Amino acid sequence: MTTSGKKSSSGMVNSSPIGIFDSGLGGLTVAKKIFELLPFENVVYFGDTARFPYGPRSKDMIRRFSFQNVNFLLTQRVKFIVVACNTASAMALKELKLNFDQPMIGVVEPGAKAAVKTTLNGKIGVIGTVGTIHSDAYRMAIQRLNRRLKVYSLPCPLFVSLAEEGYIKKKATYIIALEYLRPLIKKGVDTLVLGCTHYPLLRDVISQTMGEKVKLIDSAEETAKEVKIFLERNGLLRKSKKPSFRSFYVSDIPDRFVEVGERFLKGKITRVKRIDIEGY
């Protein structure tokens, strides 16, 4: 399947769901923030668990996956799409916006904007997966807003496994965090962007390691705020006082998604459906 999409002309209505896609489980941190900020909205979440992780893959492959993910979400008649994967946001969002009419947002720009507003000393750290850091997306987004800011980026790939395995406050997690984050501490950053949607689960560990003077930017939370602002400005907030559904779809192994996903959401996931994403 080629990286081509069909522009959607389906009429957006208030009751239509918000669509979210991620390479796997990490985007559930974005979903959780959307549930909190927009508690009456219907949501459709797709986790591409069969092809996780996106980080080590080529840009062309990530784009192809992202186009398929959006095509699936459009079959659910979503009114807004959240690209909850940092790697897909960095490498595919621009092309997605050119090929689809549906409004959408990634997680890089909201995190970058918040970091620029927060820093006082002009030194910003960014941590993420290897793919996200190598894309240089956060640095470019931050310096588009303010060229004078200094951005120091570091990959912290083990954080993903630690989050998924529930190693949230283990001694080993603190040791790994210090090894990863020591260069940013030495640089004197006063703001740190959590540039992977898994990382909010390790927020306390990262905060304690960096020190109380360093402000953490949760890209998941900032993205949810931007979604709310867009829906409010465009009259697309759902009128009902409770959601009709919150649907979860995956491309492989629903059982593990439920097990780990409930840890991410801190709540029950009642039903997950497996789909053949290659069909989109």
N, C-alpha and C positions, 0 to 999 in steps of 0.2 A: 504494500500500500504506500502510495506517495504522500508527501507532506502537503496535501491540498485539502482545503476544507470547503464546506458549503456555507455560504452566507445565510444566516437565519433571518427570516422575515416574520417569524412567529410573533404575534402581538404579546408584548409583556403585560402581564396583569399582576395586581397586587398579591393575589393568592399563589402565583407561581413560585416555585422553590428557588432558593439560592443553590447553585452548584459549586462543589469544591472538588478539586482533584489533587492528588499527591502521588509520589512514587511508591508510597506505602502507608505507614502508620503516622509519620511525623505530622502530617497535616491535620491530625485530630486535635492538635493544640490550637490550630486556627479555628477549627470547628467549635471547640469548647468556648473560645472567646466570643464567637458569633452567637452561640447559644445563650451566653451570659448577656451580651449587649443587645441582642435581638431575639428575645425569648419567644416571640409569637410567630417567627418565620419558619416555614417549611424548608428543609435542607436535604439535598441529595449529595452524598459523599462517595467518591470513588477512589480507592487505594489500589495502585497498580502493583500489587504484592508479587505477581509472577515475574516482574521485570525489575524489581528493586535490587540494588540501588541505581539511580540514574547517574550519580556522580562520576563514575569511571567511564561512562559511555561517550561516544562521539556526539558532536553537536547535531549532526544529521539524524542520528538515531533518537536523540532526545526530542528533536522537533517532530519526528514521525510519531513517537509515542504521545506527545502532547496533542497533536492534531487528532489522533484517535480518541484520546480522553475527552476532548471537547466535543467531538462528534457524538460520543455516547451521552454526555450530559445534555446535549441538545435534544436527544430523543426523550428526555425527561422534562422538556419544556421549561427549562430554567430561565429565570429573568436576569440573572447575574452570575458570572463565573469567577471563582477565586482560584488562581493558580497557586496552591499552597506549598508547592515544592520550590525551594530556593534555586536549585539547578535549572528546572524548567523555566522559572521566572527569568533567570539570567540569560538562558540560551534560546528560548522559544517564544517568549511573550510578545516580542515585537512582531514576529511573523503571524502569530495567532490573531493579534489585533488587526492586521492588514487583511486577513482572510475571513474573519467572522464579524458579523454586525453586533452580536451580543456584547454588551459592556462587560469588561473583565478587568481584574487587577491581579498583580503578582505580589510577592512579599518583600521584594527588594526595595522598591521606591518608598513605601511607608516607613520601613525601618531606617532608611537613609535620611528621610526628612526629620524623623524624630531625633536622630543622632545629632544632626546639624543644629537643631533647636536646643539640645541639651548641653552640649559641650561648652565649657567655660575656658579651657586652656588651649583649645584648638587641636587636641590630640585624641583621635578616635581609633579604637581597636575594633576589629571585625574578626569573629571566629565562625567557621563553617566547615562543610565537607571539603574534600580536595577539589571536587568539580566546581563548587561555588567559588572557592577562593581563587582557583586558577582562572576562572572567567573574569575576575577583576570587577564584577558588576557593582558591588557595594562601593568600592573606591571611586569608580566613575560616577555613580549616582550621587555620592556625597560631594565630590569635587565639582560636579555640574552646578550644585547649589552654592558652593563656596570653595573656590580654588585655593584659598589660603589655608584650608584645614589640612592637617597631616593625618593620613590614614595608614594604619599598620594592620595587615591581614595575616591570619594564621589558620591553617587547617587543623581541626581537632577530630579526626575521624573516629577515634575510639569512644567519643561521647555518645554516638548513636547506639552502639551496642550496649553501653552502660545504661542508657535510658530504657532501652527495650527489655533488658534483662532485669530491670528493677534495682540495679546497683546505685541507688540514689544517694545514700549516705554511708557507704562502705568506706573503710580506711583506704582501700586501694583506689577508690574514685578520687579522694582528696589528693593522693600522691600523683595520680595521672594528671589531675587538674593543675597542680602546681608545675609539673614538668611542661605542660602545654603553655600555660599562661605566664610563666616567668618572664619571657621576652617582652610581653606587653606591660607587665609591672615595671620592668626596667625602663621602658620608653616613657612611663609616666602618663599613660592615657587616663583621662577622667571619665570617658564614656566607652562602653563596650556593647557592640551590637551582637546579639545572639542570632547569627546568620544561618541557623538551621532550625527547623521546626521541632526537632527532638530536644533541643537544648534547654527550653524552659523547664523541663522536668528536673534539670540539674541546676536550676537557678540558685538555690541556696548554697550549693557547693561552690559554684563559680563566684558568687558574691563574696563569700567568706574568703576565698582564695585571693580575689582582687583587692579586697579591702572596702570598708564602708564608704569611702570617698568616691569610689567609681560607680557611676550610674549605669545600670544595665538596660538595654533597649530590647524589648521583646517584639520581634518583627510580627509574630502571630497576633499579638494584642493590637499593634498599630494598624495592621491590615484590617482587622475586624472593625476598628474605629472608622477607617476609610469606607468600608462597605456601608456602615450605618449612615454616614454622611451622604453618600451617593443616593441611597434609597430615599432618604428624607428629602433631599433636594429635588428628586425626580418624581415624587409622589408615589413611590413604589412600596412603601411599607405595608405590610399585611394588616388588614383591619381587625381580624379576629383576635381574641384574647388568649388563644392557645394554639400551638401548631397542630396540624392534622397528621403530619408524619415527619419523621427524620429517618431517611433511608440510607443504608450502607451497602455498597457494592465493592467487590474485590475481584482481582483476576486470578487469585489462587489462594488456597488454604484459609477458608473462612474461620476455622476454629482458633487458629493462632491470632488472627485479627481480633477476635472477640476477647481472648485472654489478655493480650497486651493492650488492646484498645480501651478496655475498661479502666486500666491503670492510667492511661492518658486522659480520659474523659472524667475519671473519678465518678463513674456512673455506669449503669447497665446498658449494654447493647443487646437488644432483644432479637434482632434478626439481621443477618448478613447474607447477601446473595452473590454467588459467583457468576461472572459473565465472561464470555469470550471476547476480550477487547480487540483481538485481531480482526474481528468482524466489522470493525468501525473504521 
